[in-house]
């Protein structure tokens, strides 16, 4: 089904549509639940990434520190466009460069050899998963040509041949490895979408761009900025209203305003901290969510303590009242 790219005219309908897609994702991928709050800023990033990966050869470079929602929004964008989760790697103990190259090879090969209609495939890689700079060199090659030198074995060529043989015949190409790989790589480049999530702070990022220019030249950049105040209020209100074990009532607006003020104050102090001491203090959306969780836990704990004290006080009053009545008799 061809879905035209059109301008959003109804913001509420747009956010509702993204929330519906998030709900569908959580229902389909129950082991990868994403409890996200889709405020306008987050929906903007989803729309932007969706536009990037819908284009043939569209790759995205997402810039922000960890905990800003880059991975979650990438998965949601991939699901909205292609109905599937992003392919990524799992860096566990003993995971080495040959394992990474095998994962990338299987991803590239599956786009052609296990092709499902017109579905494209997304590969997500975060800077926190990088344990060797050669991994970025490999991704640089994939962005450039869709290939990593010397990763395919004899059995891989047989599988590729079965998938591409019909196209070679239709183009009247000689049946040799050079033509085979040419057809294969063109199909790979038309199908894959690479999403790189990296932190732009410190000089290491600039060095990587110099060493691997395709990270910038072949990717469309999406910079994740600080959440605006409206987003902080929206997220805080959504989360606190869902907590059934605390009842803030009419006080909820004041509480949310206080939480927002504290978070924005830390942002200002962090900027001053960097200017005076040249040291970074990262304040991410995850920090704000942890702050909300901490507030909820402390409020719940103190509420229970106060209720226990009230119960004890009332029980002692009953005992004193009982003793007084008995003494009078």
C-alpha positions in Angstrom: 0.0 0.0 0.0 1.5 3.3 -1.1 1.2 5.9 1.7 1.8 9.5 0.5 3.9 11.8 2.6 1.6 14.7 3.7 1.8 17.6 6.1 0.3 17.1 9.5 -2.6 19.5 10.0 -4.2 18.0 13.1 -1.6 17.7 15.9 -3.9 15.7 18.3 -4.8 13.2 15.6 -1.1 12.9 14.7 -0.1 12.1 18.3 -3.0 9.7 18.6 -2.0 7.9 15.5 1.6 7.4 16.8 0.2 6.2 20.1 -1.9 3.6 18.3 1.1 2.3 16.5 3.0 2.1 19.8 0.2 0.1 21.3 0.3 -2.3 18.2 4.0 -2.7 18.7 3.7 -3.6 22.3 1.0 -6.1 21.6 3.0 -7.7 18.8 6.4 -7.7 20.5 5.5 -8.6 24.1 9.1 -9.4 25.0 10.2 -5.9 23.9 7.6 -3.7 25.6 8.2 0.1 25.3 6.3 2.1 27.9 6.7 5.4 26.1 4.8 8.7 26.5 4.3 10.0 23.0 4.3 13.8 23.5 4.8 16.1 20.5 8.6 16.3 20.5 8.9 12.5 20.5 6.3 12.2 17.7 8.3 14.8 15.7 11.4 12.5 15.9 9.3 9.5 14.9 8.0 11.3 11.9 11.5 12.5 10.9 13.0 9.1 11.2 10.1 7.5 9.3 10.7 9.9 6.5 14.4 9.1 6.4 14.1 5.3 6.3 11.2 5.4 3.8 13.6 6.7 1.2 15.7 4.3 -0.9 19.2 4.3 0.7 17.9 6.4 3.6 20.1 6.1 6.7 19.9 8.0 10.0 22.5 9.3 12.4 20.8 10.1 15.7 22.8 12.4 18.0 22.4 12.6 21.7 23.7 11.0 24.9 22.3 7.7 26.1 18.9 7.6 27.7 17.3 10.1 25.3 15.0 7.5 23.6 17.0 7.0 20.4 16.7 3.3 20.3 13.0 3.1 21.3 11.9 5.7 18.7 14.0 3.9 16.1 12.2 0.7 16.8 8.9 2.4 16.6 9.7 4.1 13.3 10.9 0.8 11.8 7.6 -0.8 12.9 5.5 2.0 11.5 7.2 1.8 8.1 7.9 -1.9 7.7 5.9 -3.7 10.3 9.0 -5.1 12.0 11.5 -4.5 14.8 15.0 -3.1 14.1 17.8 -5.7 13.8 20.6 -5.1 16.3 23.4 -6.9 18.0 23.5 -8.2 21.5 26.9 -7.6 23.1 27.4 -10.3 25.7 30.4 -11.8 27.3 32.7 -13.3 24.7 31.1 -11.3 21.8 33.9 -10.4 19.4 34.5 -8.7 16.0 34.0 -12.0 14.1 30.6 -12.3 15.8 29.7 -8.8 14.8 30.6 -9.3 11.2 28.6 -12.5 11.1 25.5 -10.7 12.4 26.0 -7.9 9.8 26.5 -10.5 7.1 23.3 -12.3 8.1 21.4 -9.0 8.1 22.6 -8.1 4.6 22.0 -11.5 3.2 18.5 -11.9 4.7 17.4 -8.7 3.0 17.8 -10.5 -0.4 17.7 -14.2 0.3 14.7 -14.0 2.7 13.0 -11.2 1.0 9.3 -10.7 1.9 7.6 -8.6 -0.8 8.6 -5.0 -0.6 9.6 -5.0 3.0 12.9 -3.1 3.9 15.1 -3.8 6.8 16.6 -1.6 9.5 19.9 -2.2 11.4 20.4 -0.3 14.6 23.8 0.3 16.1 24.5 2.4 19.2 27.9 3.8 20.3 27.4 2.0 23.6 27.7 -1.3 21.7 31.0 -0.4 20.1 33.9 -2.3 21.6 36.3 -1.9 18.5 36.6 1.0 16.1 36.8 -1.5 13.3 33.1 -2.0 13.8 32.6 1.6 12.6 34.9 1.0 9.6 32.7 -2.0 8.7 29.5 0.2 8.9 31.3 2.8 6.8 31.8 0.2 4.1 28.1 -0.9 4.4 26.9 2.6 4.0 29.1 3.1 1.0 28.7 -0.1 -0.9 26.4 -2.5 1.1 29.3 -4.8 1.6 32.2 -5.7 4.0 35.2 -7.2 2.3 35.8 -10.9 2.6 32.8 -11.8 4.8 31.1 -14.2 2.5 31.9 -17.9 2.4 31.3 -20.5 -0.4 27.9 -21.6 1.1 26.9 -17.9 1.2 27.5 -17.5 -2.5 25.3 -20.5 -3.2 22.5 -19.0 -1.2 22.9 -15.6 -2.9 23.0 -17.2 -6.3 19.6 -18.9 -5.8 18.1 -15.6 -4.8 19.6 -13.5 -7.7 19.8 -16.0 -10.5 16.4 -15.1 -12.0 17.3 -11.4 -12.1 20.6 -12.2 -13.8 18.9 -14.1 -16.5 16.3 -11.4 -17.1 19.2 -8.9 -17.5 21.1 -11.3 -19.8 24.2 -11.2 -17.6 27.0 -13.8 -17.6 26.8 -16.3 -14.8 29.9 -15.3 -12.9 30.6 -14.1 -9.4 31.3 -10.5 -10.4 27.9 -10.1 -12.0 26.3 -12.1 -9.2 27.7 -9.7 -6.5 26.8 -6.7 -8.5 23.1 -7.7 -8.7 23.1 -8.7 -5.1 24.7 -5.5 -3.7 22.3 -3.3 -5.7 19.4 -5.2 -4.1 21.0 -4.9 -0.7 21.5 -1.1 -1.1 17.9 -0.7 -2.1 16.6 -2.6 0.9 18.8 -1.7 3.9 18.5 1.2 6.3 21.2 1.8 8.8 20.4 3.8 12.0 23.4 4.9 14.1 22.8 6.3 17.6 25.8 8.2 18.8 26.8 10.8 21.4 28.1 14.0 19.9 30.0 15.2 23.0 33.7 15.0 23.4 36.3 14.9 20.6 36.0 11.2 20.0 32.9 11.8 17.9 34.6 14.3 15.7 37.6 11.9 15.2 35.2 9.2 14.1 33.6 11.5 11.5 37.0 12.3 10.1 38.0 8.6 10.0 34.7 7.3 8.7 33.1 10.1 6.5 30.2 8.0 5.4 28.7 8.3 8.9 27.9 11.9 7.9 27.9 11.8 4.1 25.5 8.9 3.7 23.3 9.5 6.8 20.6 12.1 7.5 21.3 13.7 11.0 18.6 13.9 13.6 19.7 15.8 16.7 17.8 15.1 19.9 17.6 18.2 22.0 16.5 18.9 25.5 12.9 18.2 26.2 10.8 21.5 26.2 8.8 22.4 29.3 5.6 21.3 27.7 7.0 17.8 27.2 8.2 17.6 30.8 4.7 18.5 32.0 3.0 16.1 29.6 5.2 13.1 30.6 5.0 13.9 34.4 1.2 14.2 34.3 0.8 11.0 32.3 3.0 9.0 34.6 1.7 10.4 37.9 -2.0 10.0 36.9 -1.4 6.4 36.2 -0.1 5.7 39.7 -3.1 4.2 41.5 -1.3 3.9 44.9 -1.0 7.7 45.3 -3.7 10.3 45.1 -2.5 13.8 44.5 -5.9 15.2 43.5 -6.0 19.0 43.0 -2.3 19.2 44.1 -1.0 17.3 41.0 -0.5 20.5 38.9 1.5 22.1 41.6 3.6 19.0 42.1 4.3 18.7 38.4 5.3 22.4 38.2 7.7 21.8 41.1 9.2 18.7 39.4 9.6 20.6 36.1 11.3 23.5 37.9 13.8 21.2 39.7 14.7 19.5 36.4 15.2 22.7 34.5 17.2 24.1 37.4 19.6 21.2 37.2 20.0 21.8 33.4 21.0 25.4 34.1 23.5 24.4 36.8 24.9 21.7 34.5 25.6 24.4 31.9 27.4 26.5 34.5 29.3 23.5 35.8 30.6 22.8 32.3 31.6 26.5 31.7 33.4 26.8 35.0 35.0 23.4 35.5 34.9 21.9 32.0 33.2 18.8 33.2 30.0 17.3 31.9 26.9 16.4 33.8 24.5 14.6 31.5 20.8 15.2 32.1 18.8 13.0 29.9 15.1 12.1 29.6 15.9 8.9 31.5 17.1 11.1 34.3 13.7 12.9 34.4 11.9 9.5 34.4 14.1 8.3 37.2 13.3 11.5 39.1 9.6 10.8 38.7 10.1 7.3 39.9 12.1 8.4 42.9 9.4 11.0 43.8 6.7 8.4 43.6 8.6 5.9 45.7 9.5 8.5 48.4 5.9 9.9 48.5 4.5 6.4 48.7 6.9 5.5 51.5 6.2 8.6 53.5 2.4 8.3 53.0 2.5 4.8 54.4 4.7 6.0 57.3 2.2 8.8 58.1 -0.7 6.5 57.8 0.9 4.0 60.2 1.6 6.8 62.7 -2.1 8.0 62.4 -3.3 4.4 63.0 -1.1 4.0 66.0 -2.2 7.4 67.4 -5.9 6.5 66.9 -5.3 3.2 68.6 -3.6 4.8 71.6 -6.5 7.2 71.9 -9.0 4.4 71.9 -7.0 2.6 74.6 -6.8 5.8 76.7 -10.6 6.3 76.2 -11.3 2.7 77.2 -9.1 3.0 80.3 -10.7 6.3 81.3 -14.2 4.8 81.1 -13.2 1.8 83.1 -11.6 3.9 85.8 -14.7 6.1 86.1 -16.8 3.0 86.7 
